[in-house]
């Protein structure tokens, strides 16, 4: 779907601190990656990340959790796209609630041309 992207990722020990909690940078990196996919799908051009808005870590993400990262373009400007990203966790082996919103945030991307200069996004609005 145009302006939307999603992926699944399993949390391994190398993604976590000694207490088994996922590093925030790992989670934000996933958000940026999937957010950029949504932005590219909408812009139909390469994009670069220009801002990471408020990121809320609502519940801990643990080693062994399956993450579903969902990104949707929320706003399109002349050259920019604002993308909302949600990270849901599913605790496959611990028998706890199935799918829980763990993290959310907003990222802003700018469409660029082949020289890396900002370029208009068609159908802004």
Secondary structure, DSSP 8 states (H G I E B T S, - for coil): -TTEEEEEEE--GGGB-TTSBB-HHHHHHHHHHHHHHHHHHHHSS-EEEEEE---EE-S--BTT-EEEEEEEEEEE-SSEEEEEEEEEEE-TTT-S-SEEEEEEEEEEEEEB-TTS-B---TT--
